[in-house]
């Protein structure tokens, strides 16, 4: 092929579900046009000694919870690009109907997002459940979320009857629709929280973990999976954190191929004994070391399907860690460190293959959420969203270099081995060595049930 727009030469190309190949990648019109050798390009990149992965898809982020939505669309997707993330799945929701007002949010993405973006909408009321067919048809949104345990004061719980009826609605529409579930038992959480509040006026990150114990998540996982089995819908468990949940899912998944499991890069790398203390307060909370190891085993054993971040952009002023256990807010920015954390703790420390990384962080979320093969692979015709990785590169994390609106990182001061050195979005080199070197114009991704 003579004179492609871009040719990436000399790298090891990681094609999830297939293998790792020493081949060149030719790009034309924002798409991968060919794999092979002997190509010339108007622009050429030497990737010798490095690996080329499909752009990372973070299926689980939040924007605009504590800051301006339009502003965070810009800053956090830029932070994602620096970390090799080229597509994000953003959870949105509130008590009001989505139609027609959510069209304004979709329009807002234009000119703001640096990555591509798709949305999951919270289903919290019967009116919202009734909107599901129209949201699919009008907006191309095919994934929805329910909170078995909400966030007190922010997000309401849904009861099992409503959960089941929403599952049935999804099943009737078909297998391109998926319900995402935050699985915890709110009554157990409330009882444990009251007990600990009565015993402690303040406490540690480990005490916070005890307010939402491992078995609260594991019980809810079993209950939601049972209801999904009755309804016949596709079910996606977000941010699984506990060893007990992984053991439950290892039992459940072989009998129900419509169940999918996400954990997060923070849950794979941080425990409740973290030196970051209440900066690491999160919902669900961080767990003990045994749960971190169980999550990695779940990755190895294909119990875990995807890895997200559950990014909740915050500043120290919003986080209010100085207000103690009961005053600190849950959440943290995590997009810029997502891939490096998995490379460091997974590839370099535990011997997880880069092929597995590409499957969990790109191919699987693309398939589960209706974006494959446009996203999630490197084959002719797929979007030329690519990340060039140096597995041996060591960088000391400094949040100032991550381009987030958040002014802290869970990994500040930590040396992580394995970093993206280039991000190519829609066929254009946009990040090199942690610096934006080009303009990236992301877009809203409409999905179909056809």
C-alpha positions in Angstrom: 0.0 0.0 0.0 1.5 3.3 -1.1 1.1 6.5 0.8 -1.4 5.7 3.5 -2.3 8.5 5.9 -0.4 6.9 8.7 1.8 3.8 9.0 2.9 2.5 12.4 6.0 0.4 11.9 8.0 -2.2 13.8 5.7 -2.8 16.7 4.1 -5.9 18.2 0.4 -5.6 17.4 -1.9 -7.0 20.1 -5.1 -8.3 18.5 -7.5 -9.5 21.3 -8.9 -12.9 20.7 -6.2 -13.7 18.1 -2.6 -13.1 19.2 0.4 -10.7 19.1 2.0 -10.1 15.7 5.0 -8.3 14.5 3.3 -6.3 11.7 2.9 -2.8 10.5 -0.4 -1.0 10.7 -1.7 1.2 7.9 -4.4 3.8 8.5 -6.5 5.7 6.1 -9.5 8.0 6.7 -9.4 7.4 10.5 -9.7 3.6 10.0 -7.3 0.7 10.0 -6.8 -0.1 6.3 -4.3 -2.9 6.4 -1.9 -5.0 8.4 1.3 -6.3 6.8 4.6 -4.8 5.6 6.0 -2.6 2.9 3.6 0.2 3.5 4.5 3.9 3.1 2.7 6.7 4.7 2.4 10.5 4.7 3.2 10.1 8.4 5.2 7.2 9.8 5.7 6.2 13.4 8.4 3.9 14.6 7.1 1.6 17.3 10.0 -0.8 17.5 10.3 -2.5 20.9 6.8 -1.5 21.8 3.3 -3.0 21.7 0.3 -1.6 19.9 -3.1 -2.2 21.6 -6.5 -1.2 20.5 -7.5 2.0 22.2 -8.6 1.4 25.8 -12.4 1.5 26.5 -13.2 2.5 30.0 -16.8 1.3 30.3 -17.5 3.0 33.7 -16.9 6.7 34.4 -18.9 9.5 36.0 -18.7 13.2 34.9 -20.3 16.3 36.3 -21.2 14.9 39.7 -19.2 17.5 41.6 -18.1 19.8 38.8 -19.4 21.3 35.6 -20.4 18.6 33.1 -19.3 20.4 30.0 -15.9 21.2 31.5 -15.3 17.7 32.8 -16.2 16.3 29.4 -13.2 18.1 28.1 -10.7 17.7 31.0 -11.4 14.1 31.9 -11.5 12.7 28.4 -8.2 14.5 27.8 -6.8 12.8 30.9 -8.1 9.5 29.5 -6.3 10.1 26.2 -3.0 10.7 28.0 -3.5 7.3 29.7 -4.4 5.5 26.5 -8.2 5.6 26.9 -9.9 6.4 23.6 -13.5 5.6 24.4 -15.5 6.1 27.6 -18.9 4.8 28.9 -20.4 7.5 31.1 -23.2 6.8 33.6 -25.8 9.5 33.9 -29.0 9.8 35.8 -31.5 11.5 38.1 -35.1 11.3 39.0 -36.5 13.1 36.0 -37.6 11.7 32.6 -34.8 11.5 30.0 -36.8 12.3 26.9 -36.5 14.7 25.3 -34.0 16.6 27.5 -31.1 14.2 27.3 -30.6 15.2 23.7 -29.0 18.4 25.1 -26.4 16.3 26.9 -25.6 14.4 23.8 -25.3 17.6 21.8 -23.0 19.0 24.6 -20.5 16.2 23.7 -19.8 17.8 20.3 -16.7 19.8 20.5 -16.1 18.9 24.1 -15.0 15.3 24.4 -11.5 14.2 23.3 -12.4 10.5 23.4 -15.5 9.0 21.9 -18.3 8.6 24.5 -21.4 6.5 25.0 -23.9 6.7 27.8 -25.6 4.4 30.3 -28.8 5.9 31.9 -30.0 5.2 35.4 -33.5 3.6 35.7 -34.8 4.8 39.0 -38.5 5.4 38.4 -41.4 3.5 36.6 -41.6 6.5 34.2 -37.9 6.0 33.2 -38.5 2.3 32.7 -41.3 3.1 30.3 -38.9 5.3 28.4 -36.4 2.5 27.6 -37.7 1.6 24.1 -37.8 5.3 23.1 -34.3 6.0 24.5 -33.0 3.1 22.4 -34.8 4.3 19.2 -34.3 8.0 19.5 -30.9 8.2 21.2 -29.2 4.9 20.4 -28.7 4.2 24.1 -28.8 0.5 24.9 -27.4 0.2 28.4 -29.1 1.2 31.6 -28.2 1.1 35.3 -30.0 0.2 38.5 -28.8 0.7 42.1 -29.7 -2.1 44.4 -28.1 0.1 47.0 -28.0 3.8 46.2 -25.9 6.6 47.6 -27.7 8.0 50.7 -28.9 11.5 49.9 -28.0 11.2 46.3 -29.3 8.1 44.6 -32.3 6.0 45.7 -32.2 2.2 46.1 -34.5 0.2 43.8 -36.5 -2.7 45.3 -36.4 -6.3 43.9 -39.8 -6.0 42.3 -38.8 -3.0 40.2 -35.4 -4.6 39.4 -37.1 -7.7 38.1 -39.6 -5.7 36.0 -36.8 -3.7 34.4 -34.9 -6.9 33.7 -38.1 -8.3 32.0 -38.4 -5.1 29.9 -34.8 -5.5 28.7 -35.3 -9.2 27.9 -38.4 -8.5 25.8 -36.5 -6.0 23.7 -33.6 -8.4 23.1 -30.0 -9.2 23.7 -28.5 -5.9 22.5 -29.9 -4.3 25.6 -28.1 -4.7 28.9 -28.9 -3.7 32.5 -25.9 -2.7 34.6 -26.4 -3.2 38.4 -24.7 -1.8 41.4 -25.0 -4.9 43.7 -25.1 -4.3 47.4 -27.7 -5.0 50.1 -28.9 -1.6 51.4 -30.4 -2.9 54.6 -27.2 -4.7 55.5 -25.2 -1.6 54.7 -27.5 0.6 56.8 -27.4 -1.7 59.8 -23.6 -2.0 59.7 -23.2 1.8 59.3 -25.4 2.6 62.3 -23.5 0.1 64.4 -20.1 1.6 63.5 -21.3 5.2 63.8 -22.5 4.4 67.3 -19.2 2.9 68.2 -16.9 5.4 66.4 -17.1 9.2 66.1 -14.3 9.0 63.6 -12.4 6.2 62.0 -10.1 4.9 59.2 -10.5 3.7 55.7 -10.6 0.2 57.0 -13.6 1.2 59.3 -15.3 2.5 56.2 -15.0 -0.9 54.6 -16.8 -2.4 57.5 -19.9 -0.2 56.9 -20.4 -1.9 53.5 -19.1 -5.4 54.2 -18.0 -7.9 51.5 -21.0 -10.2 52.1 -23.4 -7.3 51.4 -22.1 -7.2 47.8 -21.9 -11.0 47.5 -25.5 -11.5 48.6 -26.8 -8.9 46.2 -24.8 -10.5 43.4 -26.5 -13.8 44.0 -30.0 -12.2 44.2 -29.6 -10.1 41.0 -28.2 -13.0 39.1 -31.2 -15.2 40.2 -33.7 -12.5 39.0 -31.8 -12.1 35.7 -32.0 -15.9 35.2 -35.8 -15.7 35.7 -36.1 -12.7 33.3 -33.6 -13.8 30.7 -31.9 -10.4 30.3 -28.3 -9.6 29.9 -26.8 -8.4 33.2 -23.6 -6.5 33.8 -22.3 -6.2 37.4 -20.4 -2.9 37.8 -17.3 -2.4 40.1 -17.2 -5.8 41.8 -14.8 -5.5 44.8 -15.0 -8.5 47.1 -13.6 -12.0 47.1 -16.9 -13.4 48.1 -18.6 -11.9 45.1 -16.0 -13.4 42.8 -16.5 -16.8 44.3 -20.3 -16.4 43.8 -19.9 -15.4 40.2 -17.5 -18.3 39.5 -20.4 -20.5 40.5 -23.1 -18.5 38.6 -21.6 -17.6 35.3 -21.1 -21.0 33.8 -24.8 -21.5 33.9 -25.7 -18.1 32.5 -23.7 -16.7 29.6 -25.7 -13.5 29.8 -23.9 -12.3 33.0 -20.9 -10.1 32.7 -18.6 -8.8 35.4 -16.6 -5.6 35.8 -14.0 -4.7 38.3 -11.9 -1.5 38.4 -8.2 -0.7 38.2 -8.4 0.9 41.7 -10.0 -2.3 43.2 -7.2 -4.3 41.6 -4.5 -2.1 43.2 -5.6 -0.5 46.5 -6.7 -2.0 49.8 -8.5 -0.6 52.8 -5.1 -0.2 54.5 -3.9 2.3 51.9 -1.6 5.0 53.1 -3.8 7.4 51.2 -6.4 7.1 54.0 -9.7 8.8 53.5 -8.6 10.1 50.1 -9.4 6.6 49.0 -12.9 6.6 50.4 -15.2 5.0 47.8 -18.5 3.2 47.3 -18.2 0.2 47.4 -15.2 0.5 49.7 -11.7 -0.9 49.2 -11.3 -4.3 50.6 -8.6 -6.5 52.2 -5.6 -7.9 50.4 -7.3 -11.3 49.9 -10.0 -9.6 47.8 -7.4 -7.9 45.6 -5.9 -11.3 44.9 -9.3 -12.8 44.3 -10.1 -10.2 41.7 -6.8 -10.9 39.9 -7.6 -14.6 40.0 -11.0 -13.7 38.6 -9.2 -12.0 35.7 -7.1 -15.1 35.1 -10.1 -17.4 35.3 -12.3 -15.3 33.0 -14.8 -14.6 35.8 -14.0 -10.9 35.3 -14.9 -9.6 31.8 -14.0 -5.9 31.9 -11.9 -3.4 33.9 -13.2 0.2 34.3 -12.3 3.0 36.7 -15.6 4.3 38.2 -13.9 7.7 37.8 -15.6 10.4 39.9 -13.7 13.6 39.3 -13.0 15.5 42.5 -10.8 18.1 44.0 -9.4 18.0 47.5 -11.8 20.7 48.4 -14.7 18.5 47.3 -13.2 15.4 48.8 -13.0 16.9 52.3 -10.9 14.1 53.7 -10.1 16.3 56.6 -13.8 16.0 57.7 -13.1 12.5 58.8 -14.7 9.1 58.1 -18.3 10.4 58.0 -17.7 13.8 56.3 -15.3 12.8 53.5 -16.9 12.3 50.1 -16.5 9.0 48.1 -14.7 9.1 44.7 -11.5 10.1 43.0 -10.2 10.8 39.5 -8.7 7.7 37.9 -8.7 7.9 34.1 -5.1 9.0 33.6 -3.7 6.0 35.6 -6.1 3.3 34.4 -3.9 1.5 31.9 -0.6 2.1 33.8 -2.1 0.6 37.0 -3.1 -2.6 35.1 0.2 -2.8 33.3 2.1 -2.4 36.6 0.1 -4.6 38.9 -1.1 -7.1 36.3 1.4 -7.5 33.6 4.6 -6.7 35.4 3.8 -8.0 38.9 1.6 -10.9 38.1 2.5 -12.0 34.6 -0.9 -11.2 33.1 -0.5 -11.2 29.3 -1.0 -8.1 27.2 -3.4 -10.1 25.1 -5.6 -10.5 28.2 -5.2 -6.8 29.0 -6.5 -5.9 25.5 -9.4 -8.4 25.8 -10.6 -7.0 29.2 -9.9 -3.3 28.5 -10.9 -3.0 24.9 -12.4 -6.0 23.1 -14.8 -7.2 25.8 -16.4 -3.8 26.7 -16.8 -3.2 22.9 -18.6 -6.5 22.5 -20.7 -6.2 25.6 -21.9 -2.6 24.9 -22.5 -3.0 21.1 -19.4 -1.2 19.7 -17.6 -4.2 18.2 -15.8 -4.4 15.7 -15.8 -0.6 15.2 -14.0 -0.5 18.5 -12.1 -3.1 20.5 -9.8 -4.6 17.9 -7.1 -3.8 15.2 -8.4 -5.1 11.9 -9.1 -3.5 8.5 -12.3 -1.4 8.9 -12.0 -0.8 12.6 -11.5 2.7 14.0 -7.9 3.6 14.2 -7.9 4.2 17.9 -4.6 2.8 19.1 -2.3 3.0 22.1 1.4 2.3 21.9 2.7 0.8 25.2 6.2 0.5 26.7 5.8 -2.2 29.3 9.1 -1.5 31.0 8.8 2.3 31.2 8.7 3.5 34.8 7.1 6.8 35.8 6.5 8.3 39.2 2.9 9.4 39.3 2.1 13.1 39.7 -1.5 14.2 39.3 -0.3 17.5 37.7 0.8 15.5 34.6 -2.5 13.7 34.2 -4.6 16.7 32.9 -7.5 16.0 35.1 -9.6 18.6 36.9 -8.9 16.6 40.0 -5.9 17.8 42.1 -4.9 14.4 43.5 -4.4 10.8 42.5 -4.6 7.6 44.5 -1.1 6.9 43.0 0.6 10.2 43.6 4.3 9.5 44.4 4.1 5.8 43.3 6.4 4.5 40.6 4.4 2.5 38.1 6.0 0.3 35.5 4.3 0.1 32.1 3.0 3.2 30.4 1.4 4.3 27.1 3.9 6.4 25.1 1.6 7.3 22.2 -2.2 7.5 21.8 -3.6 7.6 18.3 -7.3 8.7 18.0 -9.2 8.3 14.7 -5.9 7.8 12.9 -4.1 10.9 14.3 -1.3 11.0 16.8 -2.7 13.0 19.7 -0.5 12.1 22.7 3.2 11.4 22.8 5.2 10.8 26.0 2.4 12.1 28.2 1.9 15.4 26.2 -1.0 16.3 23.9 0.6 16.8 20.5 -2.6 17.1 18.4 -6.2 17.9 18.4 -8.6 15.1 19.2 -12.3 15.4 18.2 -14.3 12.8 20.0 -17.9 11.9 19.2 -21.0 10.4 20.7 -21.4 6.8 19.8 -25.0 5.8 18.9 -25.7 2.1 19.3 -28.3 -0.1 17.7 -30.4 -3.1 18.6 -30.7 -4.3 15.0 
